[in-house]
Amino acid sequence: SQPIRLEKPLNSSKHEGPLCFSADGKLVYFTSNNRNEENKQGKDGIQHLKIYIADIARSEWLNIREFTFNSADYACGHPTLSPDGKTLYFTSDMPGGFGGADIYSCQINAKGEFEKPVNLGANVNTSGQEMFPWIGSDELLYFSSNGRPGIGGLDLFAAPRDGKMAAKNLGLSINSVNDDFAVTLLADGKSGFMASNRNGTDDIFSIRKLLDIKFNALIKGTVIDQNSGVVLA
């Protein structure tokens, strides 16, 4: 069907970007430029991105408020929730990261309060840009990066969402020599959508995953014959 533009207060004169919904449909997390009229720009003169949260009731977006760890001096954006709704993943260039934009996780307690964000570490983040996180039903973190070996521009990667194993480039044909980003997968974990400028402009593409993405353990050591003790080649 034809897309319908969401009106105020969600959309505004600012940039509005990636968003996600809670599983029960009662909360939405969305990206927007800093809406604070008294403190729009940070020390660097930039109106940074922030994450905002709104309640949803009868198709209305109510009680819009800021994510706890927003700042006028750095960006927070691209929110996505774990399937159980207990962890928020997002992108930020807050101080203390690897450089550029990094991906962070933030636990949400039973009261709905946010615990301190945790950088997902070197298996995910680099000195480049890591953006557009998405948690699939397979418990993998999908994201885009231009800081890892790839095919060109932003490439799509996947990693275990705990960040304990190195991210894997998803290869051709989902990646191209241009920018490929913003994967979202449907509940079946096999089909979904992504964005790419491979044709010269940012367009939306449908995708289908043909094979499961597996992360095998790398085992290092020496193989020895149990009976003779001889080292095997």
Beta strands, then each sheet from edge to edge (+ up, - down):
strand 1: 16-21
strand 2: 27-33
strand 3: 49-57
strand 4: 60-66
strand 5: 76-81
strand 6: 87-92
strand 7: 102-107
strand 8: 118-119
strand 9: 130-135
strand 10: 140-145
strand 11: 155-160
strand 12: 168-169
strand 13: 180-185
strand 14: 191-196
strand 15: 203-208
sheet 1: 1+ 2- 3+ 4-
sheet 2: 5+ 6- 7+ 8-
sheet 3: 9+ 10- 11+ 12-
sheet 4: 13+ 14- 15+
end
